Amino acid sequence: MAVPGVRVRALHDAPVAPGGAYVLYWMVAQRRARSSYALDRAREWCEELGRPLLVFEPLRVGYRWASDRLHRFVLDGMAEHSRAFADAGVTYLPYVERSPGEGSGLLARLAERAAIVVTDDYPTFFLPRMLAAAASRLSVRLEAVDGAGLIPMRRPDKTPVTARGYRRWAQGVLPEELARAPRVRPLEAEVLRGAAIPDLGGRWAPVSAEELADPAPLIAGLPIDHDVPATDERGGGEAGRARWRRFVEDGLGRYAKDGNHPDRDATSGVSPWLHFGHLSAHELFADVAGAEGWSVGDQAPKPNGKREGWWNMSEAAEAFLEQLTCWRELSFAVAAARPDHAERSILPDWANRTLDAHADDPRDPVYSLDDLEAAQTYDEIWNAAQRQLREEGRIHNYLRMLWGKKILEWSPSPDEALSRMIALNDRWALDGRDPNSYSGITWILGHLDRAWGPERPIYGKVRYMTSASTRRKLSIDAYLARWG
């Protein structure tokens, strides 16, 4: 099955070079060798042009928040990819910058001999600027392939403004899109063969097999943030699938009942692997559908926009799919449509008005960013969530909402609160720098939400949350014993 056209964007007007030596896949966001629309697209070009495939996966050091934590996760994936592409007979070139800008020119050098360059479409952080810059410099066709979610992120004809509205629309297109899933194993094809890497003049040395096997010495020598250490979680699809299988076997059936309770460990925890592209949304959906004995056609006959009942699955499965098929997909659609998706301007008018009306309300206490980063507040639950973020690179799903609400309460202004949430999350979270993270943060300030009453100091009509109500509602004692 061909990659749907709505998932493919030509980034400039340059032509395909039929005489090129290979098809080049520049892997930058959906970093995996399975269930990949980008690999499917590269495979299509290999077949049409009769050319071999060269996969180029780089890792920069010059971007904001580059750290031991993020580099280790990506390098774990690179080690896995090296084995997978070698087994398939496909040439794989992993490259890590040793200093900012060192990799400049490498993509252009590889593209000189390419018939076409295929890359990943991604709507946030520095990647849109990077792809635009590449398009302005390459003389061969550059295509960006959207492999982020179940629904093409640019398919909505208008920017979603509510979850219910998006959910109803998504229910109308999901059956069609699920039937157009990527190949689970795109490397299993006789048409794929390895390309010869062009002479790089000794300027850009690939990561060695030894460095991939033990990346710690390499990471230690890089000019990145060494104060954000690697976590115990390993990157790569194998580790991500192991984590996911544990959830399907033990947590999925309890998700609706226990997912909000930090003590009960009923969340999937796979957002870091989704963020780096080591896992695909299609893999996750297929496993949930398989566990439920569900197939396309079993859903309700018409979209209704409701969170429960449309799928005709169990309560637990539908609760999980609300996150996977609504909120995550919605986040990517918003990010693709609105370059300002991580700014105050993305908020609805009512939210901006109420936050501005209460911007001068007394705040007591007001913490500095350093205080927050060090988890030095009076609030035991908030401190525990921040400590989990620093050590594990994540916050429990429910507590992430409370974490953001308190930052709004303790910051000098709503704008400063937004800046602090993004800074803390992007620096420490394995799943930061992501459309899903940014929509969660802007939701704290009223994005994709409605006005609530009664009107309160600081919050105005923005939804209010407290640590006291969280403690009453949730099973949290064991969580606090560990992180408090």
C-alpha positions as CSV (number, residue, x, y, z in Angstrom):
1,M,0.0,0.0,0.0
2,A,1.4,3.4,-1.0
3,V,2.0,6.0,1.7
4,P,-1.1,8.3,1.7
5,G,-0.4,11.6,-0.1
6,V,-1.6,13.7,2.8
7,R,1.4,12.4,4.8
8,V,4.0,13.5,2.2
9,R,5.2,17.1,1.8
10,A,7.7,18.3,-0.8
11,L,9.7,21.0,1.0
12,H,10.8,22.8,-2.1
13,D,10.6,22.6,-5.9
14,A,13.8,20.7,-6.6
15,P,13.4,17.6,-8.9
16,V,14.2,14.0,-8.3
17,A,17.6,13.1,-9.7
18,P,17.0,9.7,-11.5
19,G,20.7,9.2,-12.0
20,G,21.4,9.5,-8.3
21,A,23.3,6.7,-6.6
22,Y,20.8,6.0,-3.8
23,V,17.7,7.0,-1.9
24,L,18.7,8.9,1.2
25,Y,16.5,8.6,4.4
26,W,17.4,11.4,6.8
27,M,16.0,10.1,10.1
28,V,15.4,12.9,12.5
29,A,12.2,12.3,14.4
30,Q,10.5,9.0,13.9
31,R,13.7,7.1,14.9
32,R,12.7,3.5,14.2
33,A,12.9,0.6,11.7
34,R,9.4,-0.6,12.2
35,S,5.9,0.7,11.4
36,S,7.4,3.8,9.7
37,Y,5.7,5.7,6.9
38,A,9.1,7.4,6.1
39,L,10.7,4.0,5.6
40,D,7.7,3.0,3.5
41,R,8.2,6.1,1.4
42,A,11.9,5.5,1.0
43,R,11.2,1.9,0.0
44,E,8.7,3.1,-2.7
45,W,11.4,5.4,-4.2
46,C,13.9,2.5,-4.1
47,E,11.5,0.4,-6.0
48,E,10.5,3.1,-8.5
49,L,14.1,4.2,-9.2
50,G,15.9,0.9,-8.8
51,R,18.3,2.4,-6.3
52,P,19.7,1.2,-2.9
53,L,18.9,2.8,0.4
54,L,21.1,4.8,2.7
55,V,19.8,5.7,6.1
56,F,21.4,8.7,7.8
57,E,20.6,9.3,11.5
58,P,22.4,12.3,13.0
59,L,22.4,13.7,16.6
60,R,23.3,17.3,17.1
61,V,24.9,18.9,20.2
62,G,24.1,22.5,19.5
63,Y,20.4,22.5,20.3
64,R,18.9,23.9,23.6
65,W,18.6,21.3,26.3
66,A,21.0,18.8,24.8
67,S,22.0,16.6,27.8
68,D,23.3,13.3,28.9
69,R,19.7,12.2,29.4
70,L,18.5,12.9,25.9
71,H,21.7,11.8,24.2
72,R,21.8,8.5,25.9
73,F,18.2,7.7,25.0
74,V,18.8,8.5,21.3
75,L,22.1,6.6,21.3
76,D,20.4,3.5,22.7
77,G,18.1,3.7,19.7
78,M,21.0,4.1,17.3
79,A,22.6,0.9,18.6
80,E,19.4,-1.0,17.9
81,H,19.1,0.6,14.5
82,S,22.6,-0.4,13.6
83,R,21.7,-4.0,14.1
84,A,18.4,-3.9,12.4
85,F,19.6,-2.2,9.2
86,A,22.7,-4.5,9.1
87,D,20.4,-7.6,9.3
88,A,18.3,-6.2,6.4
89,G,21.4,-5.4,4.3
90,V,20.6,-1.7,4.3
91,T,23.4,0.9,4.8
92,Y,23.1,2.9,8.0
93,L,25.2,5.9,8.9
94,P,24.9,7.0,12.6
95,Y,26.5,10.4,13.3
96,V,27.0,12.4,16.5
97,E,28.4,15.9,16.5
98,R,31.4,16.3,18.8
99,S,31.1,20.1,18.8
100,P,28.3,22.5,17.8
101,G,28.1,22.9,14.0
102,E,30.6,20.1,13.3
103,G,28.0,18.2,11.3
104,S,27.2,21.2,9.1
105,G,27.5,20.2,5.5
106,L,27.2,16.5,6.0
107,L,23.6,16.2,4.8
108,A,24.4,18.3,1.7
109,R,27.4,16.1,1.0
110,L,25.2,12.9,1.2
111,A,22.5,14.6,-0.9
112,E,24.9,15.4,-3.7
113,R,24.8,11.7,-4.8
114,A,21.2,11.1,-3.8
115,A,18.2,10.6,-6.2
116,I,15.9,11.9,-3.5
117,V,16.0,12.7,0.2
118,V,13.2,11.5,2.5
119,T,12.9,12.8,6.0
120,D,10.5,13.0,9.0
121,D,7.9,15.7,9.3
122,Y,7.7,17.1,12.9
123,P,5.9,20.3,13.9
124,T,7.8,21.6,16.9
125,F,11.0,22.5,18.6
126,F,13.9,23.3,16.2
127,L,12.9,20.7,13.6
128,P,10.7,22.9,11.4
129,R,13.5,25.4,11.1
130,M,16.1,22.7,10.4
131,L,14.0,21.2,7.6
132,A,13.3,24.6,6.1
133,A,17.0,25.4,6.1
134,A,17.8,22.0,4.5
135,A,15.2,22.6,1.8
136,S,16.8,26.0,0.9
137,R,20.2,24.4,0.4
138,L,19.6,21.0,-1.3
139,S,19.3,20.8,-5.0
140,V,17.6,17.4,-5.0
141,R,14.0,16.8,-4.0
142,L,13.4,16.7,-0.2
143,E,10.2,15.1,1.1
144,A,9.0,15.2,4.7
145,V,6.8,12.3,5.7
146,D,4.4,12.5,8.6
147,G,4.7,9.4,10.7
148,A,3.8,10.9,14.0
149,G,0.3,9.6,14.6
150,L,-2.7,7.6,13.6
151,I,-4.2,10.6,11.7
152,P,-2.1,12.8,9.4
153,M,-1.5,15.9,11.5
154,R,-2.3,18.3,8.6
155,R,-5.6,16.5,7.6
156,P,-7.9,18.7,9.7
157,D,-9.2,21.6,7.6
158,K,-9.1,24.0,10.6
159,T,-7.2,24.3,13.8
160,P,-9.0,22.3,16.6
161,V,-10.2,24.4,19.5
162,T,-11.8,21.8,21.8
163,A,-11.2,18.2,22.5
164,R,-14.8,17.3,22.0
165,G,-14.9,18.9,18.5
166,Y,-11.7,17.2,17.5
167,R,-12.8,13.9,18.9
168,R,-16.0,13.9,16.9
169,W,-14.1,14.8,13.7
170,A,-11.4,12.2,14.4
171,Q,-14.0,9.5,14.9
172,G,-15.1,10.1,11.4
173,V,-11.7,9.6,9.8
174,L,-10.0,7.1,12.1
175,P,-11.5,4.0,10.4
176,E,-10.1,5.1,7.1
177,E,-6.7,6.0,8.5
178,L,-6.4,2.8,10.6
179,A,-6.8,0.8,7.4
180,R,-3.8,2.7,5.9
181,A,-1.3,1.8,8.6
182,P,2.4,1.6,7.7
183,R,4.1,-1.8,7.1
184,V,5.1,-3.3,10.5
185,R,8.4,-4.5,9.0
186,P,9.3,-2.3,6.1
187,L,12.8,-3.7,5.9
188,E,11.6,-7.1,4.8
189,A,11.7,-6.4,1.0
190,E,13.9,-7.8,-1.7
191,V,14.0,-4.3,-3.3
192,L,16.0,-3.0,-0.4
193,R,19.8,-3.2,-0.6
194,G,22.7,-1.2,0.8
195,A,24.3,1.8,-0.8
196,A,27.9,2.7,-0.8
197,I,28.6,5.6,1.5
198,P,30.3,8.4,-0.5
199,D,33.8,9.6,0.4
200,L,33.4,12.1,3.3
201,G,37.0,13.2,3.1
202,G,37.7,12.1,6.7
203,R,35.7,15.1,7.9
204,W,32.6,13.4,9.4
205,A,33.4,10.1,11.3
206,P,30.4,7.9,12.0
207,V,29.7,6.7,15.5
208,S,31.7,3.5,16.0
209,A,30.3,0.1,16.9
210,E,32.2,0.4,20.2
211,E,30.7,3.8,21.0
212,L,27.2,2.5,20.3
213,A,27.8,-0.5,22.6
214,D,29.0,1.7,25.4
215,P,28.1,5.3,24.8
216,A,28.9,6.7,28.3
217,P,32.5,7.8,27.4
218,L,31.3,9.4,24.2
219,I,28.6,11.3,26.0
220,A,31.0,12.4,28.8
221,G,33.2,14.2,26.3
222,L,30.4,16.1,24.5
223,P,29.6,19.8,25.2
224,I,26.1,19.2,26.5
225,D,24.3,19.6,29.9
226,H,25.9,17.0,32.1
227,D,23.9,18.2,35.1
228,V,20.9,16.3,33.6
229,P,22.0,12.7,33.9
230,A,20.8,9.7,32.0
231,T,17.9,7.9,33.6
232,D,17.6,4.1,34.2
233,E,15.3,3.9,31.2
234,R,17.0,2.7,28.0
235,G,16.0,4.1,24.7
236,G,15.2,2.1,21.5
237,G,12.2,0.2,20.3
238,E,13.1,-3.0,22.2
239,A,13.1,-1.3,25.6
240,G,10.0,0.6,24.7
241,R,8.1,-2.5,23.6
242,A,9.2,-4.3,26.8
243,R,7.7,-1.5,28.8
244,W,4.6,-1.5,26.7
245,R,4.0,-5.2,27.0
246,R,4.2,-5.0,30.8
247,F,1.4,-2.3,30.6
248,V,-0.8,-4.4,28.2
249,E,-0.5,-7.4,30.4
250,D,-0.9,-5.7,33.8
251,G,-1.9,-2.1,33.6
252,L,-4.3,-1.8,30.7
253,G,-7.2,-3.6,32.4
254,R,-6.8,-1.3,35.4
255,Y,-6.3,1.9,33.5
256,A,-9.7,3.5,33.9
257,K,-9.9,2.7,37.6
258,D,-6.3,3.1,38.7
259,G,-4.6,5.3,36.1
260,N,-4.9,8.5,38.1
261,H,-3.5,7.0,41.3
262,P,0.3,7.4,41.6
263,D,0.5,4.4,44.0
264,R,-1.1,1.9,41.6
265,D,1.2,2.0,38.6
266,A,-1.5,1.7,35.9
267,T,0.0,4.1,33.4
268,S,1.8,3.0,30.2
269,G,4.9,5.1,30.7
270,V,5.8,4.9,27.0
271,S,5.6,8.6,26.1
272,P,9.4,8.9,25.9
273,W,9.6,6.2,23.3
274,L,6.7,7.8,21.4
275,H,8.4,11.2,21.6
276,F,11.7,10.0,20.1
277,G,9.9,7.8,17.5
278,H,11.2,4.5,18.9
279,L,7.6,3.3,19.1
280,S,4.7,4.2,16.8
281,A,1.2,5.0,17.7
282,H,0.1,2.3,15.2
283,E,1.9,-0.4,17.2
284,L,0.2,0.7,20.4
285,F,-3.2,0.9,18.8
286,A,-2.9,-2.6,17.2
287,D,-2.0,-4.2,20.5
288,V,-4.9,-2.6,22.3
289,A,-7.3,-3.6,19.5
290,G,-5.8,-7.1,19.6
291,A,-6.2,-7.4,23.4
292,E,-9.8,-6.4,23.0
293,G,-10.5,-8.6,19.9
294,W,-11.5,-5.4,18.0
295,S,-11.2,-4.7,14.3
296,V,-12.3,-1.8,12.1
297,G,-16.1,-1.8,11.8
298,D,-16.7,-2.7,15.4
299,Q,-17.0,0.9,16.4
300,A,-20.3,2.8,16.6
301,P,-21.9,3.5,13.2
302,K,-21.6,7.3,13.5
303,P,-19.2,9.8,15.2
304,N,-20.7,11.2,18.4
305,G,-17.7,13.0,20.0
306,K,-18.1,11.1,23.3
307,R,-15.2,9.8,25.3
308,E,-16.8,6.5,26.1
309,G,-18.8,4.0,24.0
310,W,-17.8,4.9,20.4
311,W,-15.1,2.2,20.2
312,N,-17.2,-0.5,21.6
313,M,-14.3,-1.7,23.7
314,S,-13.9,-2.1,27.4
315,E,-13.9,0.9,29.7
316,A,-10.2,0.6,30.4
317,A,-9.2,0.3,26.7
318,E,-11.4,3.3,25.8
319,A,-9.9,5.4,28.7
320,F,-6.4,4.7,27.3
321,L,-7.5,5.3,23.7
322,E,-8.8,8.7,24.8
323,Q,-5.2,9.7,25.4
324,L,-3.7,8.0,22.3
325,T,-6.3,8.8,19.7
326,C,-7.7,12.1,20.9
327,W,-5.3,14.1,23.1
328,R,-2.1,13.0,21.4
329,E,-3.5,13.4,17.9
330,L,-5.1,16.7,18.8
331,S,-1.7,18.0,20.1
332,F,0.0,17.2,16.8
333,A,-2.8,18.8,14.7
334,V,-2.6,22.0,16.7
335,A,1.2,22.1,16.5
336,A,1.1,21.6,12.7
337,A,-1.5,24.3,12.2
338,R,-0.1,26.9,14.7
339,P,3.6,27.7,15.0
340,D,2.8,29.6,18.2
341,H,1.4,26.4,19.9
342,A,3.8,26.9,22.9
343,E,3.0,30.6,23.4
344,R,0.3,32.7,25.2
345,S,-1.2,33.5,21.8
346,I,-2.5,30.0,21.5
347,L,-4.9,30.4,24.4
348,P,-8.5,31.2,23.8
349,D,-9.7,34.8,24.3
350,W,-11.5,34.0,27.5
351,A,-8.3,32.5,29.1
352,N,-6.1,35.4,28.1
353,R,-8.7,37.9,29.4
354,T,-9.1,36.2,32.7
355,L,-5.4,35.7,33.2
356,D,-4.6,39.3,32.4
357,A,-7.4,40.5,34.7
358,H,-5.7,38.6,37.6
359,A,-2.1,39.2,36.6
360,D,-1.6,41.7,39.5
361,D,-3.2,39.5,42.1
362,P,-1.0,39.0,45.2
363,R,1.0,35.8,45.0
364,D,2.3,34.3,48.2
365,P,4.7,32.7,48.0
366,V,6.5,33.5,44.8
367,Y,9.3,31.1,44.1
368,S,12.3,31.6,41.8
369,L,12.9,29.2,38.9
370,D,15.9,27.8,40.8
371,D,13.7,27.1,43.8
372,L,11.2,25.2,41.6
373,E,13.9,23.3,39.8
374,A,15.4,22.2,43.1
375,A,11.9,21.1,44.4
376,Q,12.2,23.6,47.3
377,T,8.6,24.6,48.0
378,Y,6.3,24.2,51.0
379,D,4.2,21.6,49.0
380,E,5.1,18.0,49.6
381,I,3.2,16.7,46.6
382,W,4.6,19.2,44.2
383,N,8.1,18.6,45.5
384,A,7.6,14.9,44.9
385,A,6.5,15.4,41.4
386,Q,9.4,17.6,40.6
387,R,11.9,15.1,42.1
388,Q,10.4,12.4,39.9
389,L,10.9,14.6,36.9
390,R,14.5,15.2,37.8
391,E,15.3,11.6,38.4
392,E,13.1,9.6,36.1
393,G,12.5,12.2,33.4
394,R,8.7,12.0,33.8
395,I,5.9,13.0,36.1
396,H,2.9,10.8,36.8
397,N,0.1,11.8,34.4
398,Y,-2.4,13.2,36.9
399,L,0.3,15.0,39.0
400,R,1.7,16.7,35.9
401,M,-1.5,18.8,35.8
402,L,-1.2,19.8,39.5
403,W,2.5,20.5,38.9
404,G,1.6,23.1,36.3
405,K,-1.3,24.7,38.2
406,K,1.0,25.4,41.2
407,I,3.6,26.9,38.9
408,L,1.0,29.3,37.7
409,E,0.1,30.1,41.3
410,W,3.8,30.6,42.4
411,S,5.1,32.6,39.4
412,P,5.2,36.5,39.1
413,S,2.9,36.4,36.0
414,P,1.1,34.0,33.7
415,D,3.8,34.6,31.0
416,E,6.5,33.7,33.4
417,A,4.6,30.6,34.5
418,L,4.4,29.4,30.9
419,S,8.1,30.0,30.4
420,R,9.0,28.1,33.6
421,M,6.8,25.1,32.8
422,I,8.4,24.8,29.3
423,A,11.9,25.3,30.7
424,L,11.5,22.7,33.4
425,N,9.8,20.2,31.2
426,D,12.1,20.6,28.2
427,R,15.2,20.3,30.2
428,W,14.3,17.3,32.4
429,A,11.5,15.4,30.7
430,L,12.3,12.6,28.3
431,D,9.1,13.3,26.6
432,G,9.5,17.1,26.6
433,R,10.0,19.3,23.4
434,D,6.9,17.5,22.1
435,P,3.5,18.7,20.8
436,N,1.8,16.6,23.5
437,S,3.9,18.3,26.2
438,Y,3.2,21.7,24.9
439,S,-0.6,21.1,24.7
440,G,-0.5,19.8,28.3
441,I,1.3,22.9,29.5
442,T,-0.9,25.4,27.6
443,W,-4.0,23.4,28.9
444,I,-2.9,24.5,32.4
445,L,-3.6,28.1,31.3
446,G,-6.9,27.3,29.6
447,H,-6.0,26.0,26.1
448,L,-8.4,23.3,24.9
449,D,-10.5,23.8,28.1
450,R,-13.5,25.9,29.1
451,A,-14.0,28.6,31.6
452,W,-14.7,27.4,35.1
453,G,-16.4,29.0,38.2
454,P,-16.2,30.4,40.7
455,E,-13.7,33.0,39.6
456,R,-10.6,32.8,41.8
457,P,-7.5,34.9,42.6
458,I,-4.6,34.4,40.2
459,Y,-6.5,31.7,38.2
460,G,-9.6,33.8,37.3
461,K,-11.8,31.4,35.3
462,V,-9.0,29.0,34.5
463,R,-9.6,25.5,36.0
464,Y,-8.4,25.3,39.6
465,M,-6.6,22.4,41.3
466,T,-5.1,22.0,44.8
467,S,-2.8,19.6,46.5
468,A,-5.3,19.1,49.3
469,S,-8.0,17.9,47.0
470,T,-5.4,15.7,45.2
471,R,-4.4,14.1,48.4
472,R,-8.1,13.4,49.3
473,K,-8.9,11.9,45.9
474,L,-5.8,9.8,45.1
475,S,-3.9,6.9,46.5
476,I,-0.6,8.7,46.9
477,D,1.1,7.6,50.2
478,A,3.6,5.2,48.6
479,Y,4.4,7.8,45.9
480,L,5.2,10.4,48.6
481,A,7.2,7.9,50.6
482,R,9.4,7.4,47.5
483,W,9.6,10.9,46.2
484,G,8.6,13.1,49.1
